[in-house]
């Protein structure tokens, strides 16, 4: 069914707004405007679709929009900022699942005809199905439903076998189009299981990269199915999202100094005893931590997932304001994979009202740690572990880290003495210039605030 020119034109406008919106999301300062622009693009694309002549089941389509839009609105209003990673994961999975479902319907009706159309439909179905189940597993891990990684015996062999079977079934569907129902069902079952099995062994430390990868998968799946449906808005939006997600995935894998193949097929676990760590962990109280920062010239704060879990971002900003009132220069240092999704720490700090010009990426801030009187690490672990520079036996060896250990003094707010998600002991905690302030980040930041107020 060919859409009339005015519908095609509206789809093109919607796609253009998607691109402008994505451009706006590249900076925290314009991200909100970018989201609004992309939202208008989606509204135009949906409205134009209703104008396609001969469109059936309008009532069901409208009902689906009301139910889906209502659920998204309610969940978007209620979701906590700390739960944003799992919301992003599950919404991304829904997009991949929708693309796979479109392909399934096209195959079932026998509408996917022609070599190019059938091939793109199979590709969209495969990566959409993998993104759907993989994103569901990512959501379950981030939500705490799955509390550990599950690895099968001969895991990599199982992954490769499932991928080969899925590709083989997909090629059969292309060659035998229109395919028989049994072949279609078998293909989708294997594709869905593949996404599940590939994602189950991946731990929390790799989850930001995985979410970004599945985002790219969903975008590409939508783009391919847009071609099958003859919808240019889906084609452009899907390919743009897929390309952006692919670039982000590559950048994040580079930030961890781990090839994407290692993230998918080699779990991040401690691989041996590694270098011996000398020294002991030295504890500090809130009053001493407050004094060290109150009478410092420069403090660099390194937030991590512990800050997110404790909902401490508002207290941290309140503490920062008190330090700045006392004449202390305060900056925030963000590692590319801090938290559980790309930009997680930036989102939390923005919610607390931290100005964008106080937040710096690894490359921008690393050279300043040597001039800092205090580096305050809040719930971060692997991203400040100096073993990444020196211990070749460590699974994080070679990963660029924030050079917090080079500050004159380091204060680490941490709930306990356990290791990070990589399972690696942090050598920073044993250095002579490091002190540990044990407890959840929010109450500890509150105690520091009280002490700071008493010093004015």
N, C-alpha and C positions, 0 to 999 in steps of 0.2 A: 504494500500500500504506500503510494507516494504522497507525502504531505504537500498541501498547497504552498505557494511561495510565501504567503504571510506567516504561516506556521514555521517554515524554514527560516525566515528572517528573524522571528522571535527566538527560535532556538539559537541562532547565531549570536544575537544580543545577549542571551543568557550565558552562552559559553564565554563571550568576551568579558562579561562581569565576573565569571569564575576566575579568569586569568588575572584581572585587576584585583580581585579579592585576595587571591593567593599571593600576589605581589605585596599587598598591604600586610599580610601576615608575616612577612619576612622580618619585621621590626616590632618590638614590643610597643613602641609609641603609636604605630598605626595598625596594630593587630585587630583591635576592636572594630575600627572602620572597615578593615578588610573583610572581617567576618560578616558585617552587615551588607557590604556590597555583594559578596558571594551569596548571601541569603536572598537578596533581591533577584539575583541571577537564577537561583533555583525556583523562586516563585514564578518568574516569567516563563521558564522552561515548562513547569508543570501546567500553568494556565494555558499555554499554547497547545499542549498535548490534547487538551479537551476539545480543541477546535479541529482536530483531524477528522475528516469526513469518514463515516462508517465505523467509528470507534464503538466497540461493544462494551457491555457491563459497566456503564458509567456509574451506576449506583454502587457497585462493589468497589470500584476505584475510589469514589468519594468516601465510602465507609473506611477503606484502608487508610486514606489520607487523614481522616479524622482520628481514627484509633492510633495510628502511628505517630502523628503529629502531637496528639494529646499526651501520649505516653512520654514522648521526648520532652515536651514542655514541662511536664510535672517532674520528671527525673532531673532535667536540667536545672530546675529551680531548687530542688532539694539536695542535689549531690554536694557532698563536702569537697573542698579543694583537694584534700588528701586522697579522695577516691576518684579523682579525675583520670588517673592512668587506666584503671579498669573500665571506666566508662568509655574512654577513647577506644580501648581494645574491643569491647563488645559492640560498640556502634560500627567500628571498622569491620568487624566480623559480619554484622548484618548486611553491610554493603556487598561484601564478597558473596555471602549466601544468596542475596537477591540476584546478583549477576549469574550465579550458578543455576538458580531457579528459572531465570529467563531462558537460559540455554536448554534446560531440561524440558521446558514447555515447547520450545522450538523443535527439539528433537522428537518429542512425543507426537507432535502434530505433523512432522515431516516437512516443516517449513524451511529448515536449514538445507538449502540446495546450492550446488556449485562448489567447486574445490576451495576457493578462497573463503567463501561464507562458512562452509562447514568446518574448515580448519580453524578459523578464528573463533567459531562457536565452541569447538572442542577446547582450544587454549583458554578461552574465557571461563569455561566450565571447570576446567582442571584447577587453574590458579584461584578461581573464586571459591571452589569447594575447600581447597587447602587453607585459604585465608579464613574461611568461616570456622572450621573446627579448630584451626590453630589459634585464632583469636579468642575462641571460647575457652581454650585451655589457658591462654595468657590471662584472661579475665579471672578464671578460677584461682590461678596462682596469686594474682595481685589482691584478690578479694579474701584470700586466706582459706578458700574452700579446699584447694590442694596445697598442702603445707610443705611439700618436698618434691624433688624431682624424681621421676620414675624412669628408670633405664632398663630396657629389655636386654637379655643376653644376645650378643651379636647385633647390637642396636643398629650399627651402620649398615650391616648386610640386610637387615629388615627394611631400613629406609630405602636403600638402593633397589631392592627387589620390588617393594610397593610402587616406587616411582616408575620402574621399568614396566610393571604390569599395567599401571595407569596409562602410560604412554602407548603401550601396545594396544590396549583397548581403544584408546582415542584414535590411533591410526586405523584400526579396524572400522570404527564408526565413520571415518572419512571415506575409506575405500568402499564400504557397503551402504553408503547413504542412499535412501533413508534406512537407518539401522533398526534392528529388531529390539523390542522392549527389554528382553533379557540382557542384551549387550549394553543398552543405555543404563539400566539399573546397576549392572556389574561395574561399569565405568565410574558411576557416581559413588558407589559404596567404597571402592578402592581409593578414590580421590579424597573422600571425607576421612577415611581411616588414615591415609597418609598424613594429612594435616595434624591429626590427633597424635600419631606416633612420633612424628618429627619434633613436635613441640613439648611433649611430656618430659624429656630429659633436660630441657633447658632451664637453668637456674635463674634466680632473681637478678643476679648481677648482669646478665645478658638481656634482660627483658626490654630495656629501652630500644635496643637494636632490633629485637624481634618484632616489637610493635611497629616500628618504622618500616621493617621489611614487609609485614602483612598489609600495611597501609599502601605500599607500592603495589603489592599483588592485587588488592582490591581495585585500585585505580586502573591498572591494566585490564583487569577482568571487565570492568564497566566499559572501558574504551572498546574492547573487542566486541562485547555484546551490543554496544551502540552501533557498530558497523553492521552487525547481523540485523538489527532492527531498522537500519537506515536513519538513525537519529544523530545528527551532527553535534548536538549539545552533549550527548553522552560520550561521543567519540573524543571531542576536544577536552571536556572536563576530565574524563577518565585518563587520557594520555598525559595531560598536564599533572594530575595528581600522581600518576604512576611514575613519571619522570622525577618529580620533586621528591617523592618517597624514596626512589632509588638513590638519588644523590645524597639525601639525608642519611640513608642506611650506610652508604659508603663512608661518609664523613664520620659517623659514629663508630663504625668498625675501625677506622683509622685512629680515632681518638683512644680506642682501647688497644690499638696495635695488635688486633686479632683479625685474621682473614674471616670473611663471612662463613666460609666452609668450616672453620674451627668452631664458630658459634653454633652452627647447626648440627655438626657431627662430633664435636669434642667438647663435653661439658667442662665448665670451669671448676675444677676441684684441685685441692692440694695434691701435688704430684710427688712429694717426698719431703724429707726433713728440711731441705733448704739450708741456708746459712744460719749458723747459730746466732741467736740474739742475746746480747749481754745486757746487764742492767736490770733494773726493777721498775715497775710502775709506781709512780709517786703521786699520792693523792693531794688535792688542794681543796680548801673550803671556799664557799661563796664569797666570804669577806675578803680573802686574799686575792681571789680571781677579780673581784670588783676593783680592788686597789691597784692591781697590776695594770688594768685597762684604764682606770680613772687617771692615773698619772703617766700614761703613755703618750707619745706624740702621734703614733700611727698604729691602728688596729685593723687587721684584715680578717673578716669573718668568712668561714668556709661552711656553708650549710650542706646537709645531706639528708638522706631519707629519715634519719632519726628526728630531725626537726619537723618533717612532714607528719610522721606518726604521732608526735606529741602535740601537734597543732600549735607550735611555738612561734610561728612567724610574726605574729602581732607583738608578742613579748620581746622578741629579738629586735624588732624595729623600735619599740619603746626604749629598750636599753641603748640602742644606737643613738636615738635622739638625746638621751641624757649625756652620753659620752661626747657628742658633738657640742652640746651646750657648755661642756667643760673644756672645749678647745681641742678635743681629740679628733684627728682625721680618721674616718672609718670608711672602709670599702668592703664590698662583697665579692668573693671569688667563686665562680661557678665552673665546675668541670662539665664537659659535654655530656657525660653519662651519669651525672649525679641524679639520684632519684629513680623513678621507675618508668619514666617516659621522656622523650625529647622535650627540653624546656621546662621540666617539672619544677625545678627550684625557681626559675624565673617567674613562673605563674604564681607560686606561693608568695614570693616576695612582692610581686606587683599587687596581689590581693591585700597585703599588709600595708601598702602605701609607700614602699621603698622606691625612691626616684630611680629612673632608668640609668641616669648618669653615675650612680653609685655601684652598679652591677657590671662586673667585668668577666670576660671569658678567660680561659686558661692562658692563651697566648698574650693577652693584654696585661694580665696581673702577675704572672709568674716572676718577672724580673723585679718586682717590688717587695717580695717577701723578705729579702735580705735587709731591707731598710725598715721593716716593721718591728715595733717593739713587742707586739703580741699578735699571734695568729690564733683566733678562736675557732676551733673545729666543733661543729654542732651536728652530731649524729652521722658524720661521714667516716668512712673507714678506708676502703681500698683505694680511693682516689687521692689519698694523701700518704700512702704507704711507700717509704723510700726504698723498700725491697725491690720495687719495680725497676729501679735504676741499677741495682747491683747483684741481685740474686737470680742467676740464670736458671735455677731449679724451680723458681716460683712461677705459677701459672699466669701471673700478671706481669712477668718480666718484660720490659720494653714498653709497657703502657705509659703514655705521658701522664704525669701526675701533677697536682698542685704542690709547689715547693714549700709547704707549710713548715717543714722541719728547718728551713733556713732562717726563720724568724728568730729574734733574740729569745723570745719565750713563746711556748705553745700551751694553750689550755684546751683540753678535749672534754666536751660534755658528752657523756656516754652512759647508757643504761646499765651496762655491766662490763665484764672483762672478756666477753666472747669475741670471736673473729667476725669479719664481714662476710658478705655473701659468697666470696670466693673461697672461704674456709682458710685463709692465710692469716697468720699472726702478723700484726702491724708493728714493724720495727720502730715507728715513730713514738709509740707509747712508752718505749723503754729508753729513749734518749734523755740526756742530762737536762735539756731545756724544756722538757714536756711535763705537764702536770695534769692529772685526771680529776675531773669533777663528776662524780658518779650520780646518776639520777636522770629522770625524764627531762627533756629539754625545757618544757614549759615551766614547771616549778623551779628548776635551777635558774632559768633566766629571770623568773620572778624574784628569787632570793638575791640575785645580783643587782636587780633594779632597786630593791629595798636598801641594799648596802650602798649603792651609788647615791641614792637620795640622802642618806645619812652623812655622806662625805661632802655635800655641798655647803 
